[in-house]
Amino acid sequence: MAVPKKKTSKARRDQRRAHHAVRPANMSTCPECGERKRPHHVCQSCGSYRDRQVMAVAEED
Protein backbone atom coordinates (compact mmCIF):
# COMPACT_ATOMS: atom_id res chain seq x y z
CA MET A 1 0.00 0.00 0.00
CA ALA A 2 1.29 3.48 -0.85
CA VAL A 3 2.25 5.53 2.19
CA PRO A 4 3.49 9.15 2.06
CA LYS A 5 7.16 9.45 2.96
CA LYS A 6 6.83 12.97 4.39
CA LYS A 7 4.00 14.90 6.04
CA THR A 8 2.28 17.33 3.69
CA SER A 9 2.65 20.82 5.08
CA LYS A 10 -0.39 23.01 5.71
CA ALA A 11 0.80 25.49 3.08
CA ARG A 12 1.11 22.83 0.37
CA ARG A 13 -2.23 21.30 1.34
CA ASP A 14 -3.98 24.69 1.23
CA GLN A 15 -2.37 25.60 -2.11
CA ARG A 16 -3.81 22.43 -3.58
CA ARG A 17 -7.26 23.32 -2.24
CA ALA A 18 -7.11 26.89 -3.56
CA HIS A 19 -9.32 25.96 -6.55
CA HIS A 20 -12.01 24.18 -4.52
CA ALA A 21 -14.01 27.34 -3.79
CA VAL A 22 -17.72 27.34 -4.64
CA ARG A 23 -18.55 29.91 -7.31
CA PRO A 24 -21.96 31.49 -7.92
CA ALA A 25 -23.99 29.93 -10.73
CA ASN A 26 -23.81 31.62 -14.12
CA MET A 27 -27.01 33.38 -15.05
CA SER A 28 -28.35 34.63 -18.36
CA THR A 29 -31.44 36.59 -19.35
CA CYS A 30 -34.51 34.88 -20.80
CA PRO A 31 -35.24 36.38 -24.24
CA GLU A 32 -39.00 35.87 -23.78
CA CYS A 33 -39.72 37.39 -20.37
CA GLY A 34 -36.42 39.02 -19.35
CA GLU A 35 -36.06 37.06 -16.09
CA ARG A 36 -32.70 35.68 -15.04
CA LYS A 37 -32.24 31.95 -15.68
CA ARG A 38 -29.48 29.37 -15.89
CA PRO A 39 -28.00 28.88 -19.37
CA HIS A 40 -29.34 25.83 -21.30
CA HIS A 41 -32.25 25.41 -18.86
CA VAL A 42 -35.99 26.00 -19.14
CA CYS A 43 -37.06 29.41 -17.81
CA GLN A 44 -39.03 28.84 -14.61
CA SER A 45 -41.07 32.02 -14.95
CA CYS A 46 -42.39 31.64 -18.52
CA GLY A 47 -41.61 27.99 -19.38
CA SER A 48 -39.78 28.68 -22.65
CA TYR A 49 -36.59 27.11 -23.96
CA ARG A 50 -34.86 28.13 -27.21
CA ASP A 51 -37.79 30.27 -28.42
CA ARG A 52 -40.36 27.51 -27.81
CA GLN A 53 -42.96 27.03 -25.08
CA VAL A 54 -41.99 23.66 -23.53
CA MET A 55 -43.56 23.84 -20.07
CA ALA A 56 -46.89 25.02 -18.78
CA VAL A 57 -46.55 27.59 -16.01
CA ALA A 58 -49.25 27.96 -13.39
CA GLU A 59 -50.59 31.52 -13.10
CA GLU A 60 -50.29 33.08 -9.65
CA ASP A 61 -53.36 34.82 -8.22
N, CA, C and O atoms as a MOPAC input file, in Angstrom:
PM7 MOZYME 1SCF
protein

 N      0.84600 1    -1.17600 1     0.00000 1
 C      0.00000 1     0.00000 1     0.00000 1
 C      0.89300 1     1.24100 1     0.00000 1
 O      1.92100 1     1.27000 1     0.67600 1
 N      0.50100 1     2.25500 1    -0.75300 1
 C      1.29200 1     3.47700 1    -0.84700 1
 C      1.11500 1     4.32200 1     0.40400 1
 O     -0.00200 1     4.61200 1     0.83300 1
 N      2.25300 1     4.71000 1     0.97800 1
 C      2.24600 1     5.52600 1     2.19300 1
 C      3.11900 1     6.74400 1     1.92700 1
 O      4.21900 1     6.59700 1     1.39500 1
 N      2.65500 1     7.96500 1     2.28500 1
 C      3.48900 1     9.14600 1     2.06100 1
 C      4.76700 1     9.09000 1     2.89600 1
 O      4.74800 1     8.69800 1     4.06300 1
 N      5.87900 1     9.49200 1     2.27000 1
 C      7.15800 1     9.45200 1     2.96100 1
 C      7.31900 1    10.63200 1     3.91000 1
 O      7.96500 1    10.50600 1     4.95100 1
 N      6.74400 1    11.76600 1     3.56600 1
 C      6.82500 1    12.97300 1     4.39400 1
 C      5.43600 1    13.51900 1     4.63600 1
 O      4.52000 1    13.29100 1     3.84600 1
 N      5.28300 1    14.24600 1     5.73900 1
 C      4.00300 1    14.89500 1     6.04200 1
 C      3.79900 1    16.07100 1     5.08700 1
 O      4.72100 1    16.85400 1     4.85700 1
 N      2.61300 1    16.19100 1     4.54100 1
 C      2.28000 1    17.32700 1     3.68500 1
 C      2.05400 1    18.54800 1     4.56200 1
 O      1.24700 1    18.51800 1     5.49100 1
 N      2.77000 1    19.61800 1     4.26200 1
 C      2.64500 1    20.81900 1     5.07500 1
 C      1.28600 1    21.47600 1     4.86100 1
 O      0.61600 1    21.23000 1     3.85800 1
 N      0.89500 1    22.30600 1     5.80700 1
 C     -0.38900 1    23.00800 1     5.70800 1
 C     -0.39700 1    23.94400 1     4.50600 1
 O     -1.42700 1    24.09300 1     3.84900 1
 N      0.72900 1    24.57400 1     4.21100 1
 C      0.80300 1    25.49400 1     3.07700 1
 C      0.59900 1    24.74500 1     1.76200 1
 O     -0.14600 1    25.20500 1     0.89700 1
 N      1.24900 1    23.60600 1     1.61000 1
 C      1.10600 1    22.83200 1     0.37000 1
 C     -0.30000 1    22.26800 1     0.23400 1
 O     -0.86200 1    22.24000 1    -0.86100 1
 N     -0.86400 1    21.82200 1     1.34300 1
 C     -2.23200 1    21.30200 1     1.33700 1
 C     -3.22000 1    22.39900 1     0.94300 1
 O     -4.11500 1    22.16300 1     0.13200 1
 N     -3.06400 1    23.59400 1     1.51300 1
 C     -3.98200 1    24.68900 1     1.23100 1
 C     -3.80500 1    25.23900 1    -0.19000 1
 O     -4.77100 1    25.70300 1    -0.79600 1
 N     -2.58400 1    25.19000 1    -0.72200 1
 C     -2.37200 1    25.60500 1    -2.10900 1
 C     -3.09300 1    24.66000 1    -3.06100 1
 O     -3.63100 1    25.10000 1    -4.07700 1
 N     -3.11100 1    23.39400 1    -2.75200 1
 C     -3.81300 1    22.42500 1    -3.58400 1
 C     -5.31500 1    22.66700 1    -3.54700 1
 O     -6.00100 1    22.46700 1    -4.55000 1
 N     -5.82600 1    23.09000 1    -2.41100 1
 C     -7.25800 1    23.32400 1    -2.24300 1
 C     -7.69700 1    24.72300 1    -2.66100 1
 O     -8.86200 1    25.08100 1    -2.48300 1
 N     -6.79100 1    25.51100 1    -3.21000 1
 C     -7.11100 1    26.89300 1    -3.55600 1
 C     -8.17800 1    26.98000 1    -4.63800 1
 O     -8.85600 1    28.00200 1    -4.73800 1
 N     -8.35000 1    25.93300 1    -5.45800 1
 C     -9.31600 1    25.95800 1    -6.55500 1
 C    -10.62200 1    25.26700 1    -6.18800 1
 O    -11.46200 1    25.06100 1    -7.06300 1
 N    -10.81900 1    24.90800 1    -4.94400 1
 C    -12.01500 1    24.18400 1    -4.52400 1
 C    -13.15100 1    25.09500 1    -4.08400 1
 O    -14.17000 1    24.60900 1    -3.59200 1
 N    -13.00000 1    26.39700 1    -4.25100 1
 C    -14.01300 1    27.34100 1    -3.78600 1
 C    -15.29600 1    27.19300 1    -4.60400 1
 O    -15.24400 1    26.89000 1    -5.79600 1
 N    -16.42700 1    27.40500 1    -3.97200 1
 C    -17.71700 1    27.34200 1    -4.64400 1
 C    -17.98200 1    28.70000 1    -5.29200 1
 O    -17.90900 1    29.74000 1    -4.63700 1
 N    -18.28800 1    28.67300 1    -6.57400 1
 C    -18.54600 1    29.91000 1    -7.30900 1
 C    -20.04700 1    30.07000 1    -7.51800 1
 O    -20.77200 1    29.07700 1    -7.56700 1
 N    -20.52000 1    31.30600 1    -7.64100 1
 C    -21.95500 1    31.49100 1    -7.91600 1
 C    -22.30700 1    30.96600 1    -9.30800 1
 O    -21.48100 1    30.99100 1   -10.22100 1
 N    -23.53800 1    30.49400 1    -9.45500 1
 C    -23.98800 1    29.93200 1   -10.72600 1
 C    -24.06100 1    31.02000 1   -11.78800 1
 O    -24.45000 1    32.15200 1   -11.50000 1
 N    -23.68700 1    30.67600 1   -13.00800 1
 C    -23.80600 1    31.62200 1   -14.12200 1
 C    -25.27500 1    31.83700 1   -14.43100 1
 O    -26.06700 1    30.89600 1   -14.38800 1
 N    -25.63500 1    33.05600 1   -14.73800 1
 C    -27.01300 1    33.38000 1   -15.04800 1
 C    -27.05500 1    34.13300 1   -16.37300 1
 O    -26.15300 1    34.90700 1   -16.69300 1
 N    -28.11400 1    33.89300 1   -17.13300 1
 C    -28.35100 1    34.63100 1   -18.36200 1
 C    -29.76900 1    35.18000 1   -18.31900 1
 O    -30.53000 1    34.88300 1   -17.39800 1
 N    -30.11800 1    35.97300 1   -19.30800 1
 C    -31.43600 1    36.59200 1   -19.35300 1
 C    -32.31500 1    35.82700 1   -20.33000 1
 O    -31.87800 1    35.49300 1   -21.43100 1
 N    -33.54200 1    35.55200 1   -19.93600 1
 C    -34.50500 1    34.88300 1   -20.80400 1
 C    -34.92500 1    35.85400 1   -21.89900 1
 O    -35.32700 1    36.97700 1   -21.59300 1
 N    -34.84500 1    35.45500 1   -23.17200 1
 C    -35.23700 1    36.38100 1   -24.24300 1
 C    -36.74200 1    36.61700 1   -24.31000 1
 O    -37.17500 1    37.61100 1   -24.89100 1
 N    -37.54600 1    35.73300 1   -23.73400 1
 C    -39.00100 1    35.87200 1   -23.78200 1
 C    -39.51900 1    36.84300 1   -22.72300 1
 O    -40.24500 1    37.78700 1   -23.03600 1
 N    -39.13600 1    36.59900 1   -21.45500 1
 C    -39.71600 1    37.39300 1   -20.36900 1
 C    -38.71000 1    38.32500 1   -19.68900 1
 O    -39.11400 1    39.21400 1   -18.94000 1
 N    -37.41700 1    38.14200 1   -19.93300 1
 C    -36.41800 1    39.02100 1   -19.35200 1
 C    -35.96500 1    38.62300 1   -17.96000 1
 O    -35.13600 1    39.31600 1   -17.37000 1
 N    -36.48400 1    37.52600 1   -17.41300 1
 C    -36.05900 1    37.06000 1   -16.08700 1
 C    -34.68900 1    36.39900 1   -16.19700 1
 O    -34.28100 1    35.95400 1   -17.26900 1
 N    -33.98900 1    36.34500 1   -15.07100 1
 C    -32.69700 1    35.67500 1   -15.04300 1
 C    -32.91300 1    34.17300 1   -14.91900 1
 O    -33.75100 1    33.71500 1   -14.14200 1
 N    -32.13500 1    33.40100 1   -15.70700 1
 C    -32.24400 1    31.94800 1   -15.67900 1
 C    -30.86700 1    31.34800 1   -15.91400 1
 O    -29.94300 1    32.04000 1   -16.34100 1
 N    -30.73600 1    30.05600 1   -15.63200 1
 C    -29.47600 1    29.37500 1   -15.88600 1
 C    -29.36500 1    29.07000 1   -17.37500 1
 O    -30.37000 1    28.74900 1   -18.00900 1
 N    -28.16100 1    29.16300 1   -17.95000 1
 C    -28.00400 1    28.87600 1   -19.37300 1
 C    -28.35300 1    27.41700 1   -19.68300 1
 O    -28.06200 1    26.52800 1   -18.88300 1
 N    -28.96800 1    27.17100 1   -20.82500 1
 C    -29.34100 1    25.83500 1   -21.30300 1
 C    -30.36700 1    25.15900 1   -20.40000 1
 O    -30.40700 1    23.93100 1   -20.33000 1
 N    -31.19400 1    25.93600 1   -19.71100 1
 C    -32.24900 1    25.40800 1   -18.85900 1
 C    -33.57100 1    26.09400 1   -19.22900 1
 O    -33.58400 1    27.18700 1   -19.79400 1
 N    -34.66500 1    25.43200 1   -18.90100 1
 C    -35.98900 1    26.00300 1   -19.13700 1
 C    -36.18800 1    27.16900 1   -18.17200 1
 O    -35.82600 1    27.07600 1   -16.99900 1
 N    -36.76000 1    28.25800 1   -18.66400 1
 C    -37.06200 1    29.40600 1   -17.81200 1
 C    -38.20700 1    29.03000 1   -16.87800 1
 O    -39.25200 1    28.56700 1   -17.33300 1
 N    -38.01800 1    29.22300 1   -15.59500 1
 C    -39.02700 1    28.84100 1   -14.61100 1
 C    -40.19100 1    29.82300 1   -14.56100 1
 O    -41.27300 1    29.46700 1   -14.09400 1
 N    -39.99000 1    31.04800 1   -15.03400 1
 C    -41.07200 1    32.02300 1   -14.94600 1
 C    -42.02100 1    31.95400 1   -16.14500 1
 O    -43.22500 1    32.15500 1   -15.98300 1
 N    -41.49900 1    31.67300 1   -17.35000 1
 C    -42.38900 1    31.63800 1   -18.51500 1
 C    -42.45500 1    30.26500 1   -19.17900 1
 O    -43.34100 1    30.03600 1   -20.00300 1
 N    -41.55400 1    29.34900 1   -18.85200 1
 C    -41.60700 1    27.98900 1   -19.38400 1
 C    -41.08400 1    27.84100 1   -20.79500 1
 O    -41.41200 1    26.85800 1   -21.46100 1
 N    -40.28600 1    28.77400 1   -21.27800 1
 C    -39.78200 1    28.68300 1   -22.64600 1
 C    -38.33400 1    28.20000 1   -22.64300 1
 O    -37.59000 1    28.40100 1   -21.68200 1
 N    -37.95900 1    27.55600 1   -23.75100 1
 C    -36.59100 1    27.11300 1   -23.95500 1
 C    -36.29400 1    27.19800 1   -25.44100 1
 O    -36.99600 1    26.58100 1   -26.24300 1
 N    -35.27900 1    27.94200 1   -25.82200 1
 C    -34.85900 1    28.13400 1   -27.20900 1
 C    -36.01800 1    28.58100 1   -28.09500 1
 O    -36.28500 1    27.98600 1   -29.13900 1
 N    -36.69500 1    29.62700 1   -27.66500 1
 C    -37.79400 1    30.26800 1   -28.41800 1
 C    -38.99800 1    29.36400 1   -28.61100 1
 O    -39.76500 1    29.56300 1   -29.55300 1
 N    -39.18400 1    28.38100 1   -27.75000 1
 C    -40.36400 1    27.51300 1   -27.80900 1
 C    -40.97000 1    27.40700 1   -26.41700 1
 O    -40.25500 1    27.47400 1   -25.41700 1
 N    -42.26500 1    27.24500 1   -26.35300 1
 C    -42.95600 1    27.02500 1   -25.07900 1
 C    -42.91600 1    25.51900 1   -24.81300 1
 O    -43.55300 1    24.74800 1   -25.53200 1
 N    -42.17000 1    25.09300 1   -23.78500 1
 C    -41.99500 1    23.66100 1   -23.53000 1
 C    -42.61000 1    23.21700 1   -22.20700 1
 O    -42.68600 1    22.02100 1   -21.92700 1
 N    -43.05000 1    24.18000 1   -21.39100 1
 C    -43.55900 1    23.84500 1   -20.07500 1
 C    -44.72000 1    24.77000 1   -19.74100 1
 O    -44.65500 1    25.97900 1   -19.96200 1
 N    -45.77100 1    24.18900 1   -19.21100 1
 C    -46.89100 1    25.01800 1   -18.78300 1
 C    -46.57600 1    25.60900 1   -17.41500 1
 O    -46.11100 1    24.90600 1   -16.51700 1
 N    -46.83200 1    26.90200 1   -17.26200 1
 C    -46.54700 1    27.58900 1   -16.01000 1
 C    -47.87400 1    27.97100 1   -15.36700 1
 O    -48.74000 1    28.56900 1   -16.00500 1
 N    -48.01500 1    27.61900 1   -14.10600 1
 C    -49.25500 1    27.96400 1   -13.38500 1
 C    -49.27700 1    29.46700 1   -13.11200 1
 O    -48.27600 1    30.04200 1   -12.68400 1
 N    -50.40800 1    30.09000 1   -13.35900 1
 C    -50.58500 1    31.51800 1   -13.09900 1
 C    -50.80500 1    31.74500 1   -11.61500 1
 O    -51.58300 1    31.03300 1   -10.98000 1
 N    -50.11500 1    32.74300 1   -11.05900 1
 C    -50.29400 1    33.08200 1    -9.65200 1
 C    -51.42800 1    34.09300 1    -9.50400 1
 O    -51.56200 1    35.01500 1   -10.30900 1
 N    -52.24000 1    33.90700 1    -8.46500 1
 C    -53.36400 1    34.82100 1    -8.22300 1
 C    -52.98600 1    35.93700 1    -7.29500 1
 O    -53.81600 1    36.79300 1    -6.98800 1

